[in-house]
Amino acid sequence: MLVQERSAPKSTNSKPNSRINGSLPTNRFAETKNLDFSAWVSENLYKIVAVVALAATVAALFFLRNVGDTAALLCFEKQAHDLEKIAFPRVDWNNIAPIRDTASKFTNFRTERWIVVSVSGYPSDSLRGLVKIKGWQVLAIGNSRTPSDWSLKGAIYLSLEMQANLGFRVVEFLPYDSYVRKTVGYLFAIQHGAKKIFDADDRGDVIDGDLGKHFDVELIGEGARQEVLLQYSHDNPNRTVVNPYVHFGQRSVWPRGLPLENVGEIGHEEFYTEVFGGKQFIQQGISNGLPDVDSVFYFTRKSGLEAFDIRFDKHAPKVALPQGMMVPVNSFNTMYHSPAFWALMLPVSVSTMASDVLRGYWGQRLLWEVGGYVAVYPPTVHRYDKIEAYPFSEEKDLHVNVGRLINYLVLWKSNKHRLFEKILDLSYAMAEEGFWTEKDVKLTAAWLQDLLAVGYQQPRLMSLELGRPRANIGHGDRREFIPQKLPSVHLGVEETGTVNYEIANLIRWRKTFGNVVLILYCSGPVERTALEWRLLYGRVFRTVVILSEKKDMDLVVQEGKLDKAYRYLPKIFDQFSSAEGFLFLQDNTILNYWNLVQADKTKLWITNKLSESWTPVLTKGGNSDWLSQQASMVQQVVSMMPAHFQVNYKEFNPNEKNLLLCNSEVFYVPQRLVSDFIELVSLIGDLDIHQKVAIPMFFVSMDSPQNFDPVLDTTIYKQKSPTNSSALYSAKVPAVHPWTVSSEQDFIKLIRIMAEGDPLLMELV
């Protein structure tokens, strides 16, 4: 490759370079350059200036950091940090110009009832059915995948070009190929007189072709049904989310957006309360056929390639959610009334499968601010299963964040004095917490301004009492409703009497352990097993808290060292302060929960009667070996114990050189002894006492071993696993040790074996 050289000054004696017959020039010599210093400086002046400036900058920064005014450098650092922070939008609420429809041919059209759908293909039969519903105007919103010649008689269609010409601020933030462009449709409907908006899709048929038959379309006036609604009980203040499908007869189906840790909550309500109708501003309908389920359900509940056709109880009463409790809300079968129109905004920085669910939880929390609530209604549409791939990757925002989001929203508060200011405040707070991004904060500001611009009046705030103790529910306030147990053919079996018996067992186990927290220590790869452990044990226990060597925020796994696991328990105890008790379990031990039902949940449980697990060791004294060092530290702690602890400990273990060891794979602490456990942990302080030493010391200090519940005494406990691990397992004992689960295949093998004691476990594989 030839490289072009810088040209030399011409000389009268030199001849111009040239190519002869395609060869290189014969004259390769140029005149020697002038070495005069002033000429060199003149020629390279710009380089000299750049080098000097760079050196001066480096010197100045070094001087500022090490010698001079550090405040100047801190100022620079603060400015850099501020650039990373999310900017809170500034909105002049009192100076928002009106936006009028001057671009479409529907300028003068107004009606109160709208059906808003997103369309990506030609009109479906279901959409043709929606157009025929009397008294409702269908508004179809196009995107980049919608055919250019799309049309349907009776429907208003807004193409991308028409959407861009409407003058709404939100258009700037909406992706071209997504259903979230329905946000434009909501604004268009409100601009043209909407008082009710049915948020729908084009694959569901309204049952009997009459929305008014299923929803409460009128909340005030002569057409309103002035009736009292059943309401979920607020008796348990720590219950923040429910699965409404249980109420409507399908216990083993769960809606998209329900935290996976709540999937196992299949027991029906012990009792309901009541609430006056008229404030159910968001009404969520149930869908027959293919209900709103996530990909985990969709891919694990088919017995073949046939389409789902799940049916719910159409006679079950609608049910409302009290403040402090939430339910998944979707974008294809939901009625919104005018006081909740602000809650229609679909976020854009999360996946499409998460957008409407996050909107639903965000909207529910803000709905409490205006005294409204969500109600769930019996089947309103029949939605057909097209047997197509469900994008599991699109649901990551749900499975990872939704449980944390619900807890965050329930605790969130704002001191703003107007609803729209609170809405923007919450959107900003959610971006700071990572539930969505700054793009949705800007979208929220644009959305609220557009609402005001099209003439929407923001509702007034109502006083909230979430922070106050809730009123006790008297016997006269309790209302009973026992849901039907509809056939669950999606389980791959017809639900016969045997299956009903099995579900009754699961309900009984759930009732026993529904307020017990399981703390699972995962030594294996959590990225392969965390979700599986939650699916297995989350069906029975209140929640499953997972500890591991490494923290994993995506899988909600907390960091903890196994040899000091007891140090992390007080924080978990405090987090679930209303729990009935806490069961600790290592993942190398399998828990047969069906054999624990008779145990006393007010007593301690541990493997003190298993010599392979619980062993007293006589140490030599001094600090010559590890055991002696541990014994010395134990005696140091015992000497600091309050009298009642010290008496218990020395009564059971009077010899100071005798050290109690317990491998502590499984143990239970009841709520009544949680404060004692926390106090004993604090006494250890910085001492390096191992878990297998600390736990037996705690237990014999808290209570006499003769008072321990013997439920774990029959545990199968071996030091080493046999070659054929299946031969070790028995469904008739409370626990089995050891067992290794390090992959999905191991988990499937375990489930099939445990199904001997809980046949419904086969649903998971």
Backbone hydrogen bonds, N-H to C=O, Kabsch-Sander energy under -0.5 kcal/mol:
donor,donor_aa,acceptor,acceptor_aa,energy
4,Q,2,L,-0.5
14,S,11,S,-0.6
20,I,23,S,-0.6
21,N,19,R,-0.5
23,S,20,I,-2.1
28,R,26,T,-0.9
40,W,36,D,-1.9
41,V,37,F,-2.6
42,S,38,S,-2.3
43,E,39,A,-2.1
44,N,40,W,-1.9
45,L,42,S,-0.7
48,I,44,N,-2.0
49,V,45,L,-2.2
50,A,46,Y,-1.7
51,V,47,K,-2.3
52,V,48,I,-2.3
53,A,49,V,-2.3
54,L,50,A,-2.1
55,A,51,V,-2.4
56,A,52,V,-2.2
57,T,53,A,-2.1
58,V,54,L,-2.3
59,A,55,A,-2.3
60,A,56,A,-2.2
61,L,57,T,-2.5
62,F,58,V,-2.4
63,F,59,A,-2.3
64,L,60,A,-2.7
65,R,61,L,-2.2
66,N,62,F,-2.1
67,V,63,F,-2.7
68,G,63,F,-3.1
70,T,68,G,-1.0
72,A,69,D,-1.1
73,L,69,D,-0.7
74,L,70,T,-2.6
75,C,71,A,-1.9
76,F,72,A,-1.7
77,E,73,L,-2.5
78,K,74,L,-2.6
79,Q,75,C,-2.3
80,A,76,F,-2.1
81,H,77,E,-2.3
82,D,78,K,-2.8
83,L,79,Q,-1.5
84,E,80,A,-0.8
84,E,81,H,-1.0
85,K,81,H,-0.8
85,K,82,D,-0.7
91,V,89,P,-0.6
93,W,91,V,-1.2
95,N,92,D,-1.8
97,A,95,N,-0.6
99,I,453,A,-2.5
100,R,98,P,-0.5
102,T,100,R,-1.1
107,T,104,S,-0.6
109,F,106,F,-1.5
111,T,192,H,-2.2
114,W,112,E,-0.5
114,W,196,K,-2.1
115,I,137,Q,-3.1
116,V,114,W,-0.5
116,V,198,F,-1.9
117,V,115,I,-0.5
117,V,139,L,-2.4
119,V,141,I,-2.4
127,L,202,D,-0.6
128,R,124,S,-2.0
129,G,125,D,-1.6
130,L,126,S,-1.8
131,V,127,L,-1.9
132,K,128,R,-0.7
132,K,129,G,-0.6
133,I,130,L,-1.4
136,W,133,I,-1.4
137,Q,113,R,-2.2
138,V,136,W,-0.6
138,V,154,G,-0.6
139,L,115,I,-3.4
140,A,138,V,-0.5
140,A,156,I,-3.2
141,I,117,V,-2.5
142,G,140,A,-0.6
142,G,158,L,-2.5
144,S,176,Y,-2.7
146,T,143,N,-1.5
150,W,147,P,-1.5
155,A,152,L,-2.1
156,I,138,V,-2.5
157,Y,155,A,-0.5
158,L,140,A,-2.5
159,S,157,Y,-0.6
163,Q,159,S,-2.6
164,A,160,L,-2.1
165,N,161,E,-1.1
166,L,163,Q,-1.1
167,G,164,A,-0.5
171,V,168,F,-0.7
172,E,169,R,-1.3
173,F,170,V,-2.1
174,L,170,V,-0.6
174,L,171,V,-0.9
178,S,175,P,-0.6
181,R,178,S,-1.3
182,K,179,Y,-2.2
183,T,180,V,-1.8
184,V,181,R,-1.6
185,G,181,R,-0.9
186,Y,182,K,-2.3
187,L,183,T,-1.6
188,F,184,V,-2.4
189,A,185,G,-2.6
190,I,186,Y,-2.5
191,Q,187,L,-2.7
192,H,188,F,-1.2
193,G,190,I,-1.5
194,A,189,A,-2.2
195,K,112,E,-3.1
196,K,112,E,-2.5
197,I,336,Y,-2.6
198,F,114,W,-3.1
199,D,197,I,-0.8
199,D,334,T,-3.3
200,A,116,V,-2.2
200,A,198,F,-0.7
201,D,332,F,-0.8
204,G,201,D,-0.7
205,D,382,H,-2.9
206,V,204,G,-0.5
207,I,380,T,-2.2
209,G,206,V,-2.2
210,D,207,I,-1.1
213,K,210,D,-0.7
214,H,211,L,-1.2
215,F,211,L,-2.7
217,V,215,F,-1.2
219,L,217,V,-0.5
224,A,221,G,-1.1
225,R,218,E,-0.8
226,Q,224,A,-1.0
227,E,225,R,-1.9
229,L,275,V,-3.1
230,L,318,K,-0.8
231,Q,273,T,-2.4
232,Y,320,A,-2.3
233,S,271,F,-0.5
239,R,236,N,-1.7
240,T,238,N,-0.8
242,V,326,M,-1.8
246,V,243,N,-1.2
247,H,243,N,-0.5
248,F,244,P,-1.0
249,G,246,V,-1.6
250,Q,245,Y,-2.5
251,R,249,G,-0.6
253,V,250,Q,-0.7
256,R,292,D,-1.8
258,L,255,P,-2.0
262,N,259,P,-2.3
263,V,260,L,-1.4
265,E,262,N,-1.6
266,I,264,G,-1.8
272,Y,479,R,-3.6
273,T,231,Q,-3.1
275,V,229,L,-2.1
277,G,227,E,-1.6
281,F,279,K,-2.3
282,I,373,Y,-1.1
283,Q,335,M,-2.8
284,Q,282,I,-0.6
284,Q,375,A,-2.6
285,G,283,Q,-0.6
285,G,333,N,-2.6
286,I,377,Y,-0.9
286,I,378,P,-0.7
288,N,286,I,-0.5
288,N,381,V,-2.5
289,G,310,I,-2.1
290,L,288,N,-1.1
290,L,383,R,-2.3
293,V,291,P,-1.5
298,Y,294,D,-2.5
299,F,295,S,-2.5
300,T,296,V,-0.9
300,T,297,F,-0.6
301,R,297,F,-1.3
310,I,289,G,-3.0
313,D,248,F,-2.9
314,K,312,F,-0.7
316,A,313,D,-0.8
319,V,376,V,-2.1
320,A,230,L,-2.9
321,L,374,V,-2.2
325,M,322,P,-1.8
326,M,240,T,-2.4
334,T,199,D,-1.9
335,M,283,Q,-2.8
336,Y,197,I,-3.0
336,Y,334,T,-0.5
337,H,281,F,-2.5
338,S,195,K,-1.8
340,A,337,H,-2.9
341,F,338,S,-2.0
343,A,340,A,-1.9
344,L,341,F,-1.9
345,M,342,W,-0.7
354,A,351,S,-1.1
355,S,351,S,-1.5
356,D,352,T,-0.7
358,L,354,A,-2.8
359,R,355,S,-2.2
360,G,356,D,-2.2
361,Y,357,V,-2.1
362,W,358,L,-2.6
363,G,359,R,-3.1
364,Q,360,G,-2.2
365,R,361,Y,-2.1
366,L,362,W,-1.6
367,L,363,G,-2.1
368,W,364,Q,-1.2
369,E,366,L,-1.0
370,V,367,L,-1.3
371,G,368,W,-1.4
372,G,367,L,-2.2
373,Y,279,K,-2.1
375,A,282,I,-1.9
376,V,319,V,-3.1
377,Y,284,Q,-2.8
380,T,286,I,-2.6
381,V,286,I,-1.1
382,H,205,D,-2.7
383,R,288,N,-2.4
383,R,381,V,-0.5
384,Y,203,R,-1.6
385,D,308,F,-0.5
386,K,384,Y,-0.7
392,F,390,Y,-1.5
394,E,391,P,-1.2
395,E,392,F,-1.9
396,K,393,S,-1.0
398,L,395,E,-1.1
399,H,395,E,-2.2
400,V,396,K,-2.3
401,N,397,D,-1.0
402,V,398,L,-2.0
405,L,401,N,-2.6
406,I,402,V,-2.4
407,N,403,G,-1.9
408,Y,404,R,-2.2
409,L,405,L,-2.9
410,V,406,I,-2.3
411,L,407,N,-1.3
412,W,408,Y,-1.2
422,K,418,R,-2.0
423,I,419,L,-2.7
424,L,420,F,-2.2
425,D,421,E,-2.1
426,L,422,K,-2.6
427,S,423,I,-2.3
428,Y,424,L,-2.2
429,A,425,D,-2.2
430,M,426,L,-2.7
431,A,427,S,-1.6
432,E,428,Y,-2.2
433,E,429,A,-1.6
434,G,431,A,-1.0
435,F,430,M,-2.5
436,W,430,M,-0.8
440,D,437,T,-1.3
441,V,437,T,-0.9
442,K,438,E,-2.4
443,L,439,K,-2.1
444,T,440,D,-2.3
445,A,441,V,-2.0
446,A,442,K,-2.3
447,W,443,L,-3.1
448,L,444,T,-2.6
449,Q,445,A,-1.9
450,D,446,A,-2.4
451,L,447,W,-2.3
452,L,448,L,-2.0
453,A,449,Q,-2.2
454,V,450,D,-1.8
455,G,452,L,-1.3
456,Y,451,L,-2.6
458,Q,456,Y,-0.6
462,M,369,E,-3.8
468,R,465,E,-1.0
474,G,472,N,-0.8
477,D,474,G,-1.3
478,R,475,H,-1.2
479,R,272,Y,-2.9
486,L,249,G,-1.6
486,L,484,Q,-0.7
489,V,487,P,-0.7
491,L,488,S,-2.0
492,G,489,V,-1.7
493,V,488,S,-0.5
496,T,494,E,-1.4
500,N,496,T,-2.3
501,Y,497,G,-2.1
502,E,498,T,-2.2
503,I,499,V,-2.6
504,A,500,N,-2.3
505,N,501,Y,-2.0
506,L,502,E,-2.1
507,I,503,I,-2.5
508,R,504,A,-2.1
509,W,505,N,-2.7
510,R,506,L,-2.6
511,K,507,I,-2.5
512,T,508,R,-1.7
513,F,509,W,-2.7
514,G,510,R,-1.5
516,V,513,F,-2.1
517,V,581,G,-2.2
518,L,543,T,-2.3
519,I,517,V,-0.6
519,I,583,L,-3.0
520,L,518,L,-0.7
520,L,545,V,-2.8
521,Y,519,I,-0.5
521,Y,585,L,-2.8
522,C,520,L,-0.6
522,C,547,L,-3.3
523,S,521,Y,-0.7
526,V,524,G,-0.7
528,R,525,P,-1.6
529,T,525,P,-1.1
530,A,526,V,-2.7
533,W,529,T,-2.6
534,R,530,A,-2.0
535,L,531,L,-2.3
536,L,532,E,-2.4
537,Y,533,W,-2.7
538,G,533,W,-0.5
538,G,534,R,-1.9
540,V,537,Y,-1.6
541,F,537,Y,-2.5
542,R,513,F,-1.0
542,R,516,V,-2.0
543,T,516,V,-0.6
545,V,518,L,-2.8
545,V,543,T,-0.5
546,I,544,V,-0.6
546,I,556,V,-0.5
547,L,520,L,-2.6
548,S,558,Q,-2.1
549,E,522,C,-0.5
552,D,557,V,-2.1
556,V,553,M,-0.9
557,V,552,D,-2.8
558,Q,546,I,-2.7
560,G,548,S,-2.7
564,K,561,K,-1.4
565,A,562,L,-1.5
567,R,564,K,-1.8
568,Y,565,A,-1.6
569,L,565,A,-0.6
569,L,566,Y,-0.7
572,I,568,Y,-1.1
573,F,569,L,-2.9
574,D,570,P,-2.3
575,Q,571,K,-1.8
576,F,572,I,-1.9
577,S,574,D,-0.9
579,A,576,F,-1.8
580,E,515,N,-3.4
581,G,515,N,-0.8
582,F,669,V,-2.4
583,L,517,V,-2.6
584,F,582,F,-0.6
584,F,667,F,-3.2
585,L,519,I,-2.6
586,Q,665,E,-2.1
587,D,521,Y,-2.4
589,T,586,Q,-1.8
590,I,736,V,-2.7
592,N,590,I,-0.6
592,N,734,P,-2.6
593,Y,591,L,-1.3
595,N,592,N,-2.3
596,L,593,Y,-1.8
599,A,596,L,-1.6
601,K,599,A,-0.7
603,K,600,D,-1.6
605,W,668,Y,-1.5
606,I,709,D,-0.5
608,N,606,I,-0.7
610,L,607,T,-1.5
611,S,609,K,-0.7
613,S,610,L,-1.3
614,W,610,L,-3.3
615,T,613,S,-0.6
615,T,661,L,-3.2
617,V,659,L,-3.2
619,T,617,V,-0.8
619,T,657,K,-3.1
624,S,621,G,-0.6
629,Q,625,D,-2.1
630,Q,626,W,-2.5
631,A,627,L,-2.6
632,S,628,S,-2.3
633,M,629,Q,-2.0
634,V,630,Q,-2.3
635,Q,631,A,-2.3
636,Q,632,S,-1.6
637,V,633,M,-2.0
638,V,634,V,-2.9
639,S,635,Q,-2.0
640,M,636,Q,-0.6
640,M,637,V,-1.2
641,M,637,V,-0.6
641,M,638,V,-1.1
645,F,642,P,-0.5
646,Q,642,P,-2.5
647,V,643,A,-2.9
648,N,644,H,-1.6
649,Y,645,F,-2.6
650,K,646,Q,-2.6
651,E,647,V,-2.0
652,F,648,N,-1.5
653,N,649,Y,-2.6
656,E,654,P,-0.6
658,N,655,N,-1.5
659,L,617,V,-3.7
659,L,657,K,-0.7
661,L,615,T,-2.4
662,C,692,K,-2.4
663,N,613,S,-1.6
667,F,584,F,-1.7
668,Y,605,W,-2.3
669,V,582,F,-2.7
671,Q,580,E,-2.1
673,L,670,P,-1.5
674,V,671,Q,-1.3
677,F,673,L,-2.3
678,I,674,V,-2.5
679,E,675,S,-2.1
680,L,676,D,-2.3
681,V,677,F,-2.1
682,S,678,I,-2.0
683,L,679,E,-1.3
684,I,680,L,-1.0
684,I,681,V,-0.7
685,G,681,V,-0.9
687,L,684,I,-2.2
689,I,687,L,-1.7
691,Q,563,D,-1.6
693,V,690,H,-1.2
694,A,690,H,-2.9
695,I,691,Q,-2.4
697,M,693,V,-1.5
698,F,694,A,-2.7
699,F,695,I,-2.5
700,V,696,P,-2.3
701,S,697,M,-1.1
702,M,698,F,-2.4
703,D,699,F,-1.9
707,N,704,S,-2.7
708,F,705,P,-1.3
709,D,604,L,-2.6
712,L,709,D,-0.6
713,D,710,P,-2.1
715,T,712,L,-1.6
716,I,735,A,-2.2
717,Y,715,T,-0.7
718,K,737,H,-2.0
725,S,723,T,-0.9
727,A,724,N,-1.3
728,L,725,S,-1.2
729,Y,725,S,-0.8
729,Y,726,S,-0.5
733,V,730,S,-0.7
736,V,590,I,-2.1
737,H,716,I,-2.4
739,W,588,N,-1.5
741,V,739,W,-0.5
747,F,743,S,-1.9
748,I,744,E,-2.5
749,K,745,Q,-2.2
750,L,746,D,-2.3
751,I,747,F,-2.7
752,R,748,I,-2.2
753,I,749,K,-1.4
754,M,750,L,-2.8
755,A,751,I,-1.6
756,E,753,I,-1.5
757,G,754,M,-1.9
758,D,754,M,-1.6
761,L,758,D,-2.3
762,M,759,P,-1.8
763,E,760,L,-1.9
764,L,761,L,-2.2
765,V,762,M,-1.0
